[in-house]
């Protein structure tokens, strides 16, 4: 049978919304026109795709099986139209890990691709990016990719691949009233009497949770992540609080905080690119090469065993990156 892409788009919009009226609005159709398209698709397939009632709309088992291939089909159709019209679709990049300012790193790679159109979006976290990648709603993610405790994590479960592109040293940030504020450097083992302040619930912040567990630093958090300035204000509000922050960030002039290097070991934040290998956007390979170039020139993947600290799940990626220098 020949699938009608308009009918498939109607199915996808309804599967995403599980509401015929909202799906019709998304496609600028009447609800009657949307229902007819789905009815024709179901008739062609010889299977119902939705279970309908007065209150709910749900996918049938056939609808669930049809969903992901249907997304790939529509994405392929869009690429075919763009290729025929010689239209280069922007590379869509979703970033997360906002407290650590991902655009500082991403921008340096994108500067080497001046002719590549790019759209950058802000994502909540790794699971949300893995979901949008699996749905083909974005092309590449940029942030810290990690396996969850006791599992393989969202990336591998969704059939995605990733590459480590930067290991960024982290400093200690603390208020000027903290007992360690006058030090020129601090060891993580000296923080057991401090409180590691987290911008959100520590259960959602894998790196901070693992740092806390590794070095025995108790944690506390605020109700919401309201950005870097608010985070620094919260750290400074209690002389027991400390935080982790990229070493090359500068605190705002008015913030009563100090940045102090952490040593023996220095914690590193592992930045990775994450993408869907099936039907990958052609801009991903140039982006990987740009990261490789700037990574080599800026020594982004240097790792000193015994002097630097990464969670075990991050060190497993060191050997897979082509940027790591032999013997480092």
N, C-alpha and C positions, 0 to 999 in steps of 0.2 A: 504494500500500500504506500501511497505518497502522502506524507504528513503535511498538513497546512500549517505554516509557521504562525499565522494569525490565531489559529485555534490553540496551538501549543502555548503561545504567549498568554492567551486567556486562561488556560489551565494554570500556568505558573503564577500569574497574578492572584488567582483565587487560592492556590495552594499556599502562597505567602501570607495572604490576609485571612484565609478561612472565613471570608465574608464576601458574598457576591456583590453587594452594593459598593463596598470600599474598593474591591478589585475593579469594578466597572469605572469608578471615578479615576483610579490610577491610569486606566487605558483610554480615558475620555470616550467611553462608550455608554450606551444605555444599559441598564441591568438586563433588559430583554435581549439585547444584541449579544451581550456576554454569555448569557445562558444558552442561546442558540449555538454559539461557537463551541461551547463545551459539550453540548448535547450531540452535535455533529461529530466531534472528536470521539466521544464515547461510542457512538454508533459505528464509526469506522473501525475502532479497536475491538468492538464487540464486548466491551467491559465497562462497568461503572467505575469512575475515578473518584467520585465523592459520595459520601453518605450525607444526605440532607435531611434536616428536620426543621421545625419552626424556630428553634433556638440555636442550633449548631450546624456547622459544616465541618466534616472530617474527611480525610483521605482514606480511601479503601486500601487494601493491601496492594492492589494493582496500581493505584495512584501513587503509593509510596515507592513502588519499584520503578514507576515511570518518571518520577520527579527528577532525579539527578541526570539521567540521559537526556531528558527534555531540556534542562538547563544548558547542557553541553551543545545540544542541537541549535538552540537559539543563539548561543554565543558564537558558534561556527557560522551561522547565517549572517550575523552582524559583521564578522570578519570578512566573509565573502563579499558582502556589499561594499565594505570599506576598501577592499583590495581592488574591486572592479572600478570603483570611483577614484582610486589612488588617494584615499584619505587615510592619513596616519592617525590612528586613535591615540590619545595621550596615554602614557604609562601611569596607571593609578597606583599610588603608594599609600598605604595606611601605616601610621606610626603609633607606637605606644611607649610607655615608660617616660611619661612627660616630665616628671620631677627631675629626671636626668637630662633633659633638653636634647632629645634625639635630633632635632634639626641642625644642631651644631656639627654633627658628624655627617648626616645625610647631605647637607648643603655642599660639603667639600667634594663629595663624589659627583653630585649633580653639576657642579661648576665645570666638570670635565666633559659634560654632555650638553653643550649649549644648543644643539639642534634637536634635542629630544624633548618633545612636549610632555609635560608631567603635570599630574594633578595629585596633590598631597592632602590626605585627610587624617583627622585625629580619631584614633580608636581608643576604646576603654582599656583593653588588655589583650593578652595572647588568645584566650578562647574566642573573643569576638572577632579578631582578625582571622583566625583559623576558619571560623564559620563563614565569613564573607569570601575568603579565598575558595573554600569548597563550593560556594554558591556561584563562583565566577563573577562576583560583584566587585572585586578588586583584583589587581594583578600581582602585587608583591607587598609583603609586610616588612617593617623594620622595627626591631626591638630585641628584647632578650627572649630567646626561645629555650624553654626548659621542659624537662619531663616532670610530671607531677609525682608526688611521693607515692611509691607503690604502683606506678603505672608508666605507660609510654608517653602520655601527654596528648594534647589536642592535635599537635602538628602531625605526628606519625599516624594517629588514628584517622585523620582526614586524608591521608595519602599525600601529604605535602613534603617538600624537601627544604632544607635550610643550609646556609653557609655562614660560618663565623667570619666577621669582617673587622671587628675591633675589640680589643681588650683595654678598657679605660680605667686607669687608677682612680680610686675613690679616696677623698679626704674625710676627716672627721670635722663636723661642724658643731660648735657648742657656744653657749652664751658666755659673755665676758665674766659672769659670776661663777662659772663652773670651776671646781678646784684644779682642773687640768688646763685652764685657759691660758696660762703663762708658759706652757711647754712648747718646745720647737718641734717635737714629734711625740707620738703616743703609740703604744702597742695595744692591739685589741684585748690582750689578756688583762690590761689595766682598767678595763671598762666595766668590770663586774659590779661595781658600786654605783654605776650610772644607769640611766634608763634610755634605751634606744627608742627614739621617738619616730613613729611611723605615720605617714600622711593618710593612711587608711588602715583598716583592720589587717593585722600582720598576716593572717591566714591567706590574704589575697596578694601578699607581697613576698614571693618565694625567696628572693635573694636575702631580704632582711630577716625572714624567718630562719633561713639556714645560717646566716651570720650569728644570730642570737643563739641558736643551738650549738654552733661550733665553739663559741667563745664565752658562753655562759652569761650573756648580757640580757637582763630583763627588758621587756618591751612594753610600750603603751602607745596609744594612738588617739587621734582626734576623730570627730564624727565624719569628716569628709576631706578629700584632697582638693584644696582651693588654690593650688599653685605654689610656686617656689617662695614668693614673698611671705605668704601666710605661713608656710612651713617653717621658714627661718624665724618668724615672729613667735611661733609656738615653741620652737626649740629654746629660744632666748627667754621665754616666760618662766622657765623652771631651771634653777642652777644644777639640777641632776640630769637634765636631758642632753642627749647627744643625737646626731644624725649622720648619715652618710650622704656625700654629695660629690659630683665629679671634681677632680682636682683642679681643672682649669676654669671652673666657674668663679666669678667674683661676686661676693655678697654686695647687696645694695649698701650705699654709703650710710644710710640711716639705720641699718640693721645692727643691733648690738651683739654681733656674733663674730667668732674667729674660725678660720679654716686652719686645721692643723694636720700635717701629713700623718697617716697611719703607716707603721713599719713593722716588719718582723711578725706577721706578714702584712703586705699591702693588699687590701681587697680590690678585685677587678670586676668591672661590669662588662659582661659579654654581649656585644651587639651582633645581631645576625640579620641576614636577609632571609625571608621565608616566601616560598612561592609554590604554585601548583605546576608540576612538570608537564601535565597533559595540557595541550593547547596553550603553552606559555606565550606571553606577549613577546614580540621580537626585541623590545627594548630591555629585557632582563639581562641578556648576555652582555650588551655594552655596559649596563650598570654594574654587573659583576666585575668586568674588566676595569672600570673606573675605580671601584673600591680596591681592587688589587693594586692598581698604580699608586693611589694615594696611601694605601696601607704600607706599601714597601717604603715609600719616601718618608713617611711619618712614623715608621716603626710601630704600627698599630697592634701587631700581634706578638710583641715580645712577652715572653712569660718566663719568670725565674723560679724554678721549683725551690721551695723552701723559703723564698723571699716574697712571693706573691701568693694570694689565696683566691681560689675559685671553688665553688661547690663541686662535688664529684660529678654531678650531671653536666657541668660545663667543661671540666677537664677532658671528658670523653670526646668533645668536639675538637680538641686541639690538633690531633693527628689527622683530621679530615680536611683541614683548611690548607689550600695551596700557598697561603701567605706566610705560614709559620717558617721561620728560618731554621735550618738544620743546627742542632746543638743548643737551641734556645729553649 
